[in-house]
């Protein structure tokens, strides 16, 4: 795969995740739909002004549009183009479905524990994260065994999400956390559990045990008047 194809794939991923049609992007760039389509297929190369404009439109560092092509670490870039892919799981009680999302993280070049983060919410195919229910971008800060995501919805700009995580004591490849934001159904503040893993989780029964609130959770909630993830499973 050449560099034009890599950039084209990333362009399509972010456009789709932002719920933007070819027609809408063509208007933003003042270019034809045919030209945008050729960019995404890697048939033609992006000129630098268009490349930078796309970075602005999708609210991602320019290096991320080159993701997979090179590790750009010039002085003008804050984050590396090296990307970690994580799998995030939540439970939708309204639909009674387990929701799978993808998180991509890029480490800051000169700051330990700081990452540029992108959440592709509610994906059906992990190989196509752009085909998702919404794109959130922001930052992830790791301090020891705890971490915090501060993200903003790229479609509904006023919506912000915070994910507070702690390393799973039983499985070091997982983080247990609470997602705090607005409910898609009521548009009121809501908090629910999440599991973030370095690898896909295939044991659905164990995963559900982590995502659902237990009797012990409710007992602790009643005692402390706060919602807490018990990190002991």
C-alpha positions as CSV (number, residue, x, y, z in Angstrom):
1,X,0.0,0.0,0.0
2,X,1.5,3.4,-1.0
3,X,1.3,6.6,0.9
4,X,-1.6,8.0,-1.1
5,X,-3.7,4.9,-0.3
6,X,-2.8,5.1,3.4
7,X,-3.9,8.8,3.5
8,X,-7.0,7.9,1.5
9,X,-8.0,5.2,3.9
10,X,-7.5,7.5,6.9
11,X,-9.5,10.3,5.1
12,X,-12.4,8.0,4.6
13,X,-12.3,6.7,8.2
14,X,-12.5,10.1,9.7
15,X,-15.1,11.4,7.2
16,X,-17.3,8.4,7.9
17,X,-16.8,8.7,11.7
18,X,-17.8,12.4,11.5
19,X,-21.0,11.4,9.7
20,X,-20.0,13.5,6.7
21,X,-21.0,12.6,3.2
22,X,-18.7,13.0,0.1
23,X,-20.9,15.9,-1.0
24,X,-20.6,17.7,2.4
25,X,-16.8,17.3,2.4
26,X,-16.6,18.5,-1.2
27,X,-18.3,21.7,-0.2
28,X,-16.0,22.3,2.7
29,X,-13.0,21.8,0.5
30,X,-14.5,23.5,-2.5
31,X,-13.6,20.5,-4.6
32,X,-15.7,18.0,-6.7
33,X,-17.1,14.8,-5.3
34,X,-15.1,13.0,-7.9
35,X,-11.9,14.5,-6.6
36,X,-12.7,13.6,-3.0
37,X,-13.5,10.1,-4.0
38,X,-10.1,9.8,-5.8
39,X,-8.4,11.1,-2.7
40,X,-10.0,8.3,-0.6
41,X,-9.1,5.6,-3.2
42,X,-5.5,6.8,-3.3
43,X,-5.7,7.6,-7.0
44,X,-4.4,11.1,-6.7
45,X,-2.2,12.9,-4.2
46,X,-3.3,15.5,-1.7
47,X,-1.7,18.9,-2.0
48,X,-0.4,20.4,1.3
49,X,-3.1,23.1,1.7
50,X,-5.8,20.5,1.3
51,X,-4.0,18.1,3.6
52,X,-3.8,20.7,6.4
53,X,-7.4,21.8,5.8
54,X,-8.6,18.2,6.2
55,X,-6.7,18.0,9.5
56,X,-8.6,21.1,10.6
57,X,-12.0,19.8,9.5
58,X,-11.6,16.5,11.3
59,X,-9.8,18.1,14.3
60,X,-6.9,15.7,14.3
61,X,-3.1,16.4,14.1
62,X,-1.8,16.2,10.5
63,X,0.4,13.3,11.4
64,X,-2.7,11.1,12.1
65,X,-3.7,11.4,8.4
66,X,-0.4,9.8,7.7
67,X,-1.0,7.0,10.3
68,X,0.7,3.8,9.1
69,X,3.0,5.7,6.7
70,X,5.7,7.1,9.0
71,X,6.5,8.1,12.5
72,X,6.7,11.8,12.2
73,X,8.5,13.4,15.2
74,X,9.4,16.9,13.9
75,X,9.4,19.8,16.3
76,X,6.1,21.1,15.0
77,X,4.2,17.9,16.0
78,X,2.9,17.4,19.5
79,X,2.0,13.7,19.1
80,X,3.6,10.7,17.5
81,X,1.9,9.0,14.6
82,X,2.4,5.7,16.4
83,X,-1.1,4.4,17.3
84,X,-2.3,2.0,20.0
85,X,-5.7,0.4,19.4
86,X,-7.8,-0.5,22.4
87,X,-11.2,-2.2,22.6
88,X,-13.9,-0.6,24.8
89,X,-17.0,-2.3,26.0
90,X,-20.2,-0.9,27.6
91,X,-23.7,-2.1,28.1
92,X,-26.8,-0.4,26.7
93,X,-29.7,-1.3,29.0
94,X,-32.3,0.3,26.7
95,X,-31.4,-1.9,23.8
96,X,-30.1,-4.7,26.1
97,X,-27.0,-4.9,23.9
98,X,-23.3,-5.0,24.6
99,X,-21.6,-2.1,22.8
100,X,-18.1,-2.4,21.3
101,X,-16.1,0.7,20.6
102,X,-12.5,1.4,19.4
103,X,-10.0,3.8,21.1
104,X,-6.9,4.9,19.2
105,X,-4.2,6.6,21.3
106,X,-1.0,8.4,20.1
107,X,1.6,9.2,22.8
108,X,2.9,12.8,23.2
109,X,6.4,13.2,21.9
110,X,7.8,15.0,25.0
111,X,5.3,14.2,27.7
112,X,5.2,10.9,29.5
113,X,1.7,9.5,30.2
114,X,-0.1,12.0,27.8
115,X,-1.8,10.7,24.7
116,X,-4.0,12.1,21.9
117,X,-7.1,10.0,22.0
118,X,-9.9,9.1,19.6
119,X,-13.0,7.1,20.5
120,X,-15.0,5.5,17.6
121,X,-18.2,4.8,19.5
122,X,-20.4,1.8,18.8
123,X,-18.6,0.1,15.9
124,X,-20.0,-3.1,14.3
125,X,-16.7,-4.1,12.6
126,X,-13.5,-3.3,14.4
127,X,-11.7,-3.3,11.1
128,X,-13.8,-0.4,10.0
129,X,-13.8,2.0,13.0
130,X,-15.0,4.9,10.8
131,X,-18.4,3.2,10.5
132,X,-19.4,4.1,14.0
133,X,-22.1,5.8,16.0
134,X,-20.0,8.8,16.8
135,X,-16.4,10.2,16.9
136,X,-15.0,11.7,20.1
137,X,-11.5,13.2,20.2
138,X,-9.4,14.6,23.1
139,X,-6.7,13.5,25.5
140,X,-5.8,10.6,27.7
141,X,-3.6,11.1,30.8
142,X,-2.1,8.1,32.5
143,X,-0.8,8.4,36.1
144,X,0.4,5.1,37.6
145,X,-2.5,2.6,37.6
146,X,-5.2,5.2,36.9
147,X,-6.1,7.1,33.7
148,X,-8.5,9.7,32.5
149,X,-10.0,10.4,29.1
150,X,-11.4,13.8,28.3
151,X,-13.2,13.7,25.0
152,X,-15.5,15.8,22.8
153,X,-18.1,14.7,20.4
154,X,-17.1,15.9,16.9
155,X,-20.6,16.0,15.6
156,X,-22.4,17.5,18.7
157,X,-19.7,19.8,19.9
158,X,-21.4,20.7,23.2
159,X,-21.2,17.1,24.3
160,X,-18.2,16.1,26.4
161,X,-17.3,12.8,27.9
162,X,-15.0,11.8,30.8
163,X,-13.8,8.2,31.3
164,X,-12.1,7.5,34.6
165,X,-10.2,4.2,34.6
166,X,-8.2,2.0,36.9
167,X,-6.1,-1.0,36.0
168,X,-7.9,-4.4,36.5
169,X,-6.1,-6.1,39.4
170,X,-6.9,-9.5,38.0
171,X,-6.1,-8.8,34.4
172,X,-3.4,-6.2,33.8
173,X,-4.4,-6.0,30.1
174,X,-7.7,-4.4,31.1
175,X,-8.9,-1.2,32.6
176,X,-12.2,-0.9,34.6
177,X,-13.9,2.5,34.5
178,X,-16.8,4.8,34.6
179,X,-18.1,6.8,31.6
180,X,-19.7,10.2,32.6
181,X,-21.5,12.3,30.0
182,X,-25.0,12.9,28.6
183,X,-27.5,10.1,27.9
184,X,-28.4,9.7,24.2
185,X,-32.0,9.1,25.2
186,X,-32.7,11.7,27.9
187,X,-29.8,14.2,27.2
188,X,-29.4,14.2,31.0
189,X,-26.2,13.5,32.9
190,X,-25.4,9.7,33.2
191,X,-22.7,7.4,34.4
192,X,-22.1,3.8,33.4
193,X,-19.4,1.1,33.6
194,X,-16.9,0.3,30.9
195,X,-14.1,-2.2,30.3
196,X,-11.1,-1.1,28.1
197,X,-8.8,-3.9,26.9
198,X,-5.6,-4.2,25.0
199,X,-7.1,-7.2,23.1
200,X,-10.6,-8.2,22.0
201,X,-12.6,-9.9,24.8
202,X,-14.3,-13.1,23.7
203,X,-15.6,-14.3,27.1
204,X,-19.0,-12.5,27.0
205,X,-20.1,-13.9,30.3
206,X,-17.1,-12.5,32.2
207,X,-17.4,-9.3,30.4
208,X,-21.1,-8.9,31.4
209,X,-20.2,-9.6,35.0
210,X,-17.8,-6.6,34.8
211,X,-20.2,-4.3,33.0
212,X,-23.4,-4.8,35.1
213,X,-23.8,-3.3,38.5
214,X,-23.8,-6.0,41.2
215,X,-25.5,-6.2,44.5
216,X,-22.2,-5.3,46.1
217,X,-22.0,-2.2,44.0
218,X,-25.5,-1.1,45.1
219,X,-24.6,-1.8,48.8
220,X,-21.5,0.3,48.5
221,X,-23.4,3.0,46.7
222,X,-26.0,3.2,49.5
223,X,-23.3,3.3,52.1
224,X,-21.1,6.0,50.5
225,X,-23.7,7.8,48.4
226,X,-21.3,7.6,45.4
227,X,-20.8,5.4,42.4
228,X,-17.6,3.4,42.6
229,X,-16.0,0.7,40.4
230,X,-14.8,-2.1,42.7
231,X,-11.4,-3.2,41.4
232,X,-11.3,-6.7,42.9
233,X,-12.5,-9.1,40.2
